[in-house]
Amino acid sequence: MDNDGRRSRATEAFFGRRKGKPLRRHQQDVLEGALPDAKIDLTAQAPSDLRALFSRPVETIRLEIGFGGGEHLAHRAGENPQIGFIGVEPFVNSMAKLLIVREDEGLDNIRVYDDDATQLLDWMPDASVDHIDLLYPDPWPKKKHWKRRFVSQVNLARFHRVLKPGGLFCFASDIDTYVNWTLTHCRDHGGFEWTARNASDWLTPYAGWPGTRYEAKAKREGRSSAYLTFRRV
């Protein structure tokens, strides 16, 4: 990895920079103090039941990959204390923002991982997750970069393995090519059923949706979003 925190071409896959602007003192303090407790340790053996990762009793497990500023993850965790949330985000600045909210609001039903989500997925036991969110992932718009898109047959196989039968995979994007890409890949995989019955099902935000900064940017730039839900079969 080079000095600005970007992975080398040989190892960089689904995300780019690891760091942005220098962290403010409070952000750095929270990152150093809270991350060791909140982060999932992949050097330890995964528990057979991921609910054991949480200090409070939780009923189900929900994974968000690439939580960005953490607005959606924190909102869902605050509304649903009975759910154990696992958030993945390699970007240091975004991780610091979420950890501040987690500390301030006492969201001890959030655990995090700050590196490649595929590492976490491979660590998780079979049929251990109830819900996966992939919301406004990097679309890698240039065709030569499409291989870096997180939705792929390899990663859908990972999702299918860790999701419980009937578990949900939710994908949101404002990029038409990525929406079509995801629909095609899920169809070709064969292990996911698209739950939409009419256009409003995928044009309407999810129930309880708080919105995200990426969605707001898309609206400002005149792009509509799609909200896809797939059920693991």
N, C-alpha and C positions, 0 to 999 in steps of 0.2 A: 504494500500500500504506500502511495507517495505522500509527500509532506502535507498536502492540503486535505488529506483524509479521503481521497478518491481511490477506489480500487483500481488495480492494474487492469489492462485490457484482458489479461488472461483469466482473471478471477471475477471481474465485474459482470453481473448478469442482469438482475432485476431492478437495481437501484444505482444511483450515481453517487453524488457527494455525500459524505458522512457528516460534514460540518458546514455551517454557514457563517453568519456574523459571530464575533466573539461573544460568549455568554456573559451576561451581567453577573455581578458577584452573587446575588441571591440565587440566580439560576444555577450557577456552578455549585454553590453550597448545597442546594436541594439535590442536585444530580449526584454529588458525591455522598450525601448522607442517606438518600432514600433509594437510590438505584440498587445497591447491594441487597437490600431487604425485599424490594419489589421484583427483582429480576429472577427469572427461572434459571436454575443451574442445570445445564445440560450435561455436566460431568457426573451428576448423580443419576441413578437409575430412575426412570419415569415410574410414578406410582401407577398401579393398575387402574385406579380411579382418580382422574385429574381433580376431582373435588377436594382431594387431600392437599392440594397446593394452597388452599385458602385457610386463613386463620379463623374465619367465621363459617358456619354451615351454609352451603349453597346447594341448589337443587340441580342446576344444569350448567353447562360450559359453553361459552360463546367466544369465538376467536375473531379478532379483527386484524387483518394484515395491512400494514401501511396506514396507520391511523392519522398521519399528518399532524395537524395542530391538536388533535385529541378531543375536539369539540363533540363529535358524535359518540365516541367511546365514553367520555365522562358523563354525557347526558344519559346514555343508556344505563350506565352503572348506577347513577343516582336514582333513576326511576325504578330500577330492578335490583334491589339489594339481594334478592334470592338467587341471582345469576352470578356465576363466577366468570369474569371477563379476563381474557388474555389478549393483550395488545402487542403487536410487533411493529417496530419503527426503528430503522437504522440511523435516521437523521438525528444527531445529537440535540439540536435546538428544539426539535419537536418533542423529543423525549423529556427534556427539561420542563417544557410547558405543561405536559400532561402530569408529570410528577408533582409539580407545584399545586395543581388542582386536586390531585389525589390526596396530597397532604392537607390542604386547606379544607377540603370537604369530607375528609375521613373516609375516602372510598377504598376501604380495605378489601373490596371484592374485585379489585383490579390487580393483576400480575402482568409483567411485561417481559419482552425479550428485545434486545437492541441490536440484532444482527439479522442475517439472512433467514427469512421465514421457512425456507426449505429445511434448514437445520432443525428447527423446532418441530416441524411436521414429521420429519423422520424419527424424531425422539419420542413422539406421542404414541401411545398404544392404539391398537385397532379399536374402532367404534367407541371413541372416547369423547367426541365433541358433538354437541347438539346443533351448532349453528356456526357458519363461517361468513364473515363479511369481507368483501373486497370492493371498496368504495372509491371511485375516482382514481384508480391506479394509473401510474405513468403509462400513457398510451404508446410511447415510443413511435411517433407518427411516421418517421421515415421507414419505407419498406425494408431497407437493409437492416433496420434495428428491430423488426417485428419479433425476431427470435428472443428478444429480451422481455417481451410481454409475459406477465406472470401467468396468464391463462395459457396453458399448453397441455398436451396430452399427458406429459410426465407429471405436471402439478395437479391436474384433475385426478390422476390416479392416486396421488397423495391425499387429496381431499376425500376421495371415495373411500380410501382405507380408514381415515381417522373419523369420518362422520358416522354417526349411528344410522342405522336404517331409518329412513324417514326424516333424517336431519336436513337442514336447509343450507344452501349456498346462495348468498345474495350478492349481486354485482350491480354497481351503478357507474355510469359513465355518460359524458356528453359528446364522446367521439364516436360517430356512426360506424366507422370501420372497426373499432374495437368492440362495439356492441355486436355487430354481425359476426366478428371473429369469435366472440364468446359463445354466441348461439350455435355457430357451426361446430366449434370444438366440443361443446357439451353434447350436441346431437351425435357427433361421431364417436364420442367416448362410449355412449350407450348406458351409462350408469346414473344419469341425471334426467329427471323429468322437468321440463319447463312448465311452471304452474299457471301461466297466463291463459285465460279463456277469451279475452277480448283486448282491444288496444288500450283501454283505460287501465288494465291491470299492470301494464309495463310503462305507461306514461305517468302514472300517479305515484308520488313518493310513498315509501313504506309508512305504515301506521306509526305514529309517534315520531316521525322523522323531524329532527331539529334543523336540518340543512347543514351544509358545510361551506367553507370558504371557497372550495373549488366549484361547487354548484353555483354560488353567488357570482363568481367570476364568469362562468359559462353564460349565465343569464344576462350579465352586463354586455357580453360579447355576442349576444343573439343566438346562442345555442341552447337547444332543449336537451333534457336528460332522459335516459332510459333507466328503469329500475327492474332488473331481472331477478326472478326467484326460481331456483331449481331445487327439487327434492331428490335426495339420494335414494335410489331404488336398489 
